[in-house]
């Protein structure tokens, strides 16, 4: 059994690692990776939603509740991605208006 001092030192070491990660600046490739991953995830959600709608239309749906959830999740994800796009465009326009 670990003593409470050992547990505390392990927790402090973990805290230090997390703090240094939060402080280090991230490169531009990290943002593009996050954006690409988000778009890929959105695409997967949209494909599942399309399949759920097709299953409902053909009567092959086994669980109507799950199909409705998939469709709702796809709709919410798309709205969120559109808002992110709008914010990014707004930020770009604001930066382009800035005089140097």
C-alpha positions as CSV (number, residue, x, y, z in Angstrom):
1,X,0.0,0.0,0.0
2,X,1.4,3.4,-1.0
3,X,1.8,5.9,1.8
4,X,0.0,9.2,1.5
5,X,3.3,11.0,1.0
6,X,4.1,8.9,-2.1
7,X,0.6,9.5,-3.5
8,X,1.1,13.2,-2.9
9,X,4.4,13.3,-4.7
10,X,3.0,11.3,-7.6
11,X,0.1,13.9,-7.8
12,X,2.6,16.8,-7.7
13,X,4.6,15.2,-10.5
14,X,1.5,14.8,-12.6
15,X,0.5,18.4,-11.9
16,X,3.9,19.6,-13.0
17,X,3.7,17.7,-16.3
18,X,0.2,19.1,-17.0
19,X,1.3,22.6,-16.2
20,X,4.2,22.5,-18.6
21,X,2.0,21.2,-21.4
22,X,-0.4,24.1,-20.8
23,X,2.3,26.7,-20.9
24,X,4.2,25.5,-24.0
25,X,2.9,27.2,-27.2
26,X,1.4,24.9,-29.8
27,X,2.4,25.0,-33.4
28,X,0.0,25.8,-36.3
29,X,0.0,22.2,-37.3
30,X,-1.9,21.3,-34.1
31,X,-4.8,23.6,-35.0
32,X,-5.0,22.2,-38.5
33,X,-4.9,18.6,-37.1
34,X,-7.7,19.4,-34.7
35,X,-9.7,21.0,-37.5
36,X,-9.1,18.1,-39.8
37,X,-10.1,15.6,-37.1
38,X,-13.3,17.6,-36.3
39,X,-14.3,17.6,-40.0
40,X,-13.6,13.9,-40.2
41,X,-15.8,13.3,-37.2
42,X,-18.5,15.5,-38.5
43,X,-18.5,13.5,-41.8
44,X,-18.8,10.2,-39.9
45,X,-21.8,11.6,-37.9
46,X,-23.4,12.8,-41.2
47,X,-22.9,9.4,-42.8
48,X,-24.5,7.6,-39.8
49,X,-27.4,10.0,-39.9
50,X,-27.9,9.5,-43.7
51,X,-27.9,5.7,-43.1
52,X,-30.4,6.1,-40.2
53,X,-32.7,8.2,-42.4
54,X,-32.5,5.7,-45.2
55,X,-33.3,2.9,-42.8
56,X,-36.3,4.8,-41.6
57,X,-37.5,5.5,-45.1
58,X,-37.2,1.8,-46.2
59,X,-38.6,0.5,-42.9
60,X,-35.5,-1.4,-42.0
61,X,-34.9,0.6,-38.8
62,X,-34.6,-1.7,-35.8
63,X,-34.4,1.0,-33.1
64,X,-36.3,4.2,-33.9
65,X,-34.9,6.0,-30.8
66,X,-31.3,5.4,-31.8
67,X,-32.0,6.6,-35.4
68,X,-33.6,9.8,-34.1
69,X,-30.6,10.4,-31.8
70,X,-28.2,9.9,-34.7
71,X,-30.1,12.4,-36.8
72,X,-30.3,14.9,-33.9
73,X,-26.6,14.5,-33.2
74,X,-25.8,15.1,-36.9
75,X,-27.9,18.2,-37.0
76,X,-26.3,19.6,-33.8
77,X,-22.8,18.8,-35.0
78,X,-23.5,20.6,-38.3
79,X,-24.8,23.7,-36.6
80,X,-21.8,23.8,-34.3
81,X,-19.4,23.5,-37.3
82,X,-21.2,26.3,-39.1
83,X,-20.9,28.5,-36.1
84,X,-17.2,27.7,-35.9
85,X,-16.8,28.6,-39.5
86,X,-18.7,31.9,-39.0
87,X,-16.5,32.8,-36.1
88,X,-13.4,32.0,-38.0
89,X,-14.5,34.1,-41.0
90,X,-15.4,37.0,-38.7
91,X,-12.0,36.8,-37.0
92,X,-10.3,36.7,-40.4
93,X,-12.2,39.8,-41.6
94,X,-11.4,41.6,-38.4
95,X,-7.7,40.8,-38.7
96,X,-7.7,41.9,-42.4
97,X,-9.2,45.2,-41.4
98,X,-6.4,45.9,-38.9
99,X,-4.0,48.5,-40.1
100,X,-0.3,47.9,-39.5
